[in-house]
Amino acid sequence: MQQIYLDTKDLLKTIEDALKNQKAFSLVRIGDGENLVMSQHHVWPVSKVLQERWAIKANRGEKGLTLPNLHLRNAVISSVKKATVVGILPPGDNTIKAPDYLKRPLTDEVFSYYKIEPPLICHAGVNRELAKMEEFWSLLSGRRILIITREAAKLKERLEQEPYNQKIVHALPFDQWSEYRNTMKWVIAHKNSFDVSLISCGVSAVVLAEQIAAKTGKVALDFGKANNIILKGRPN
């Protein structure tokens, strides 16, 4: 299967097409956390995963999930296989602060093991670019937006002000993977009340974005650290 790489402008056109024609669309993104979650047991022994700093932080309650978690692993793999566009890091990329072996090399290992071949890919850091792009916000202008993130009320308030002026119809707080089922129930019950969802909640966002698009027919974007860029002016 031939893989098509979308630059940011191409991605914006694809999102615009989905919004205009009311087509389901999901963007998911793969960083070091997603790689570690997907690598559990089959690609890396769980003991090796648990030694990584990211996993230690996760088990201290800093990542919205705890490891080992094979249920989450399976959910992430399934969503990456089904998502419309998958963001991956180019080899040697420095967008995210993580050891290189946890970035593209581990993505390649995981994708190879699980035979994941996304037809459409983009840069995993595209969310950071979108957050700063006038074209992105003007594309969303007037659309009914659902946001799902830990600091939902704060993000809603910010996005409703200048320079964003967005129409945030729902702001759902989401902190832990354990909240996934109830969140999906709520979203499905309210699917006719929003057009697009921006999701910033770590690895859980991969599953939420793909499943929201699949179950509601809407546009759902794994927005990652973009919420920090909007609230604090920087990703971390």
Summary of the structure (lengths in Angstrom):
residues: 236
radius of gyration: 16.6
end to end distance: 36.2
largest distance: 48.3
contacts: 799
relative contact order: 0.18
helix: 50%
strand: 17%
